[in-house]
Amino acid sequence: MDFLPELASTLLAQMQKPTLAFLIGGMLLAAMSSRLDLPEPVYKLVVMLLLLKVGMSAGISVREAELVALAVPGALAVIAGISIVLLGRMTLVRLRGVSEMDGMATAGLFGAVSASTLAAGMAMLDDVGIAYEGFIGALYPFMDVAALLTAIIMARMAAERRAARGDVAQGGVVAIVGGSGGGQGPIMDWGMIRSILMDTIRSPAISALLLGLGLGLFARPDSVFEGFYEPLFRGLLSILMLMMGFEAWNRLGELRRVAHVYVFYGLFAPLVHGLIGLGMGLIAHELTGFSLGGVVLMAVMAASSSDISGPPTLRGALPEANPSSYIATSTGLGTPVAILSIPLWIALAEAFIGG
């Protein structure tokens, strides 16, 4: 019975940390119809600097990491991203009022990773003195790309099956991209997969993260990292959290245009997904000694939904999907819930592993 009071105490303490305070403050300002605004170029610069910092930190740590210590969490991150999308396919997509294309786009966005939420998790762990692997940022692309690829491929294959059924019903001959007709099911279009993969890698978030990772791994950016990026990290993150809170509140209005089940999904999916990530982190802990902080950040990544790399990738790959469904659900509800739930993952990880 001591667990619940300790959990409540941890949650309350974390709610008072600057990261969550700025997020909540932004939501309050938006609720009061404040005209506070951050120019788009400045917002993009803040995000790029944060991702370069996370990437360089990961690259510097990867240089010294053992292959198994990195490979096991990386594989589990891939499994987590794919599992989240498959769970969305079995739940959200089957609910009334949700089209298969919109549902898969939403599941893909929730399976992908939010750079801002990951950065917030790192800052909160630093605040309480919980250590984590420096290479944790290198796990971001594993989960992100796996989820987006899975969602887009499944959505496109479903669209091909519907088109095939329509052609058959009209007496036409079915021709499926990358496969053959004659009633055969759709097979994997490797050209499409390669295109999706390249679009994802070229997205601003993944590009900045991979650049930082490469610099940290193959160059020696330690001096500029410690003299510029590290001191700016918390200040830049506070600005980002403020604006994310502001945008989250404004996006809530868009949810009125789509099925109410998206509201339910946006509120509860991050918690379920975080438990999946927590479980993967605990497996890595048992297999490789993955740290408590690493377990927390695995849960944070799984609970988050992509706010930078995912939306443009999905808009390009699934133009039929309604952005008001997947972007509004993610930004309006998923991101705030994911960030506010970080204290929960800290408390649960400490309960399973011990602080």
PyMOL commands that set and color helices and strands:
alter all, ss='L'
color gray80, all
select helices_A, chain A and resi 3-15+18-31+40-62+67-90+92-94+100-111+115-128+134-169+190-202+204-218+222-257+261-288+292-303+310-317+323-340+342-353
alter helices_A, ss='H'
color red, helices_A
deselect
rebuild
show_as cartoon
